[in-house]
């Protein structure tokens, strides 16, 4: 698995696609697909679920410590 940060990608020539640029940097095809999918997910509101997860984790903490009975 290539762990090179995306910020360190070389300048992309207009002829070279993002997929080709990532592959030239050593990312495997499945890693390229994952990176592009994650970028799209975050750009289209995927990160808004973090608030819900935090609230559920807080509720779980209250239940574990006996502060709330479900």
N, C-alpha and C positions, 0 to 999 in steps of 0.2 A: 504494500500500500504506500503510495506516495504521500508524504505529509508536508510537501512544500506549500507555503501559504499562497493564496491566490494573488496577493499583492506583489509577489515576486515574479509573476509571469512576465516574460519579455514583451516588448511592444508588439502588438498584433498588427500585421500588415493588413490592409483592406482586402487583399485577395484571400488571406487565410481566415477560415472560420474559427469561431471560438472552440469548437470541438477539435479541430485540427491543431490549434495552438496548445490546448491542454494535453493532447496526445503527444505532441512534440516535447512537452515538458516532462514526459514520463508517466502520465496518468494512464491507467488501464481503461478499457472501454466502459466497464461497469462503474469505475470511479468517476469518469466523465459524465455519465448519465446521472449518477447520484448528485454530483456537484450542480449540474444544470437544473435538476429537479428541486434541490434544496433552495437554490437561488430563486426560482420561480415561486416556490411555496412561501418563502419569507417576503417576497415582493408583493404577494397577493393576500396578505393578512394572516399568514401562518403563525406569526409570533404573537398575535392577539390572544392566543390560548394560554399563554403563560399566566395571566391574571387568574384564570379559572383554576389552573393547576395549583397556584399558590394558595388560593382559598380552600381547595380540597385538602391540601397538605396541612393547613392550619386546623381544619376541622378534624382531621385524623389525629393530630397532636393533642387536641382537646379530649378526644375520645380515649386515646391511649393513657392519658394522665387522669382520667376519671372526672373531668370537669363537665362533660356532656354525656348523657346516656342516649343511645339511639335505639 
